[in-house]
Amino acid sequence: NGIESKVLEKEDVKKVYQQRFHEIKSLKPKIGIDEYEKRYKELKVEEGNEMQEVDIKNSMKINRDCSLLRQELEDKHASEVIQLKEKQMKEKNDLLSKLFAIEKVKSEDLKKRID
């Protein structure tokens, strides 16, 4: 989808400039070879600049998309780390509760034996 739209955008630019090159070529007999070559070179530079703008715009979009994806992955990782830590703390608290319950029973049992 993204790559196809970038290719189509460049193809659209090429089509526009092919049309403009054709227009200049049709004027060649009226404007002469020197003027034709001058306009053709100018148009080629213009086309190159516009293609470069398309590439820069696409590159910026790709960089922005990569940054967003990277941030999304970092956020997901941080969330997973937090969930893991919470799970570990809960398990630790559960074990401590069980240990305290066992110690309480032992303490009560020892107290009964002493009495």
N, C-alpha and C positions, 0 to 999 in steps of 0.2 A: 504494500500500500504506500508507504512512505517513499521508498526508492522509485516506484513507478511514477508517483506524482512529480518527483524531482526530474526524472527522465522526460516526462511529458512537458514540464515547464521549460526545459531546455529545448525540446523539440518545437514548442510554440515560438520561442525566440528565434530559432533557426528558420521557421516558416515565415515569420515576419520579415526577417532580413533577406530571405530568398526572394520574396515578393519585391522588396525594395531594390535588390540587385537587378532583378528583371526590369523594373521600372527605369533604372539608370541605363541599363543596356539598350532599352528601347529608345532612349533619348540620345544615344551615342551619335547617330548621324547628324542630329541637330546641334549638339554641344561640342563635337569634335573629340578626337582621341585624347588630347591632353586633359581637357576638363573631365572627360569620362574617367580616366585613370585617377585623377585627383579625387573625384567624388567616390570612386570605387574604394580607394585606399582609406578615405575618411570613414566610409560606411563599414569597412572591414574592422577598423579600430573601434568604432562604435559597437559593432556586434561583439567583438572580443571583450570590451568593457562590460557590456550587458551580461554576457555569459559568465564573466568573472563575478559580477554582482549576484547572479543566481547561485553560483557556487558558494560565495561567502554567506549569503542568506541561509542556504541549506546547511552549510557547516555550522553556523551559529545555532540553528534549530537542533541539529544533531548534538552539539555540545550541551545545549539546554536540556534536551531529553535525557542525555547521559547523566547530567548533574541531578536531575529529578529522580532518575532511576537509582543512582548511587545513594541519594538521600533516603529514598524509600527503603532500600536494602539495609542501610545503616539503622534506620528507625525500627525496621522489623527485627534486626539482630538485637538491638538494645532491648526491645520488648521481650524477645525470647530469653535474653539473659536475665532480665528482671523476673520473668515468670519462673525460670529455673531457680533463681535465688530464693524466691518466695516459697517454692515447693520444698527446697532444701531446708529452709528455716522452719516450715511447718512440720516436716519430718523430724527435724532436730527437737522441736518443742514436744512433739508426740512422744519421742523416745525419752525425753527428760521427764515428762509427765508419768510415763510408765515406770521409769526408774524411781521417781519419788514415791509412787504408789507401792512399789516393791519394798523400798527402804522403810516406808511407813508400816507396812505389814510386818517386816522383820523387827522393826523397833517395838511394835505392839506385842509381837510374839516373845521377844526377849524380855520385855517388861512383865509379861504373864509368867514367864519362867522364874524371873527374880521374885515375884510376889508369891 
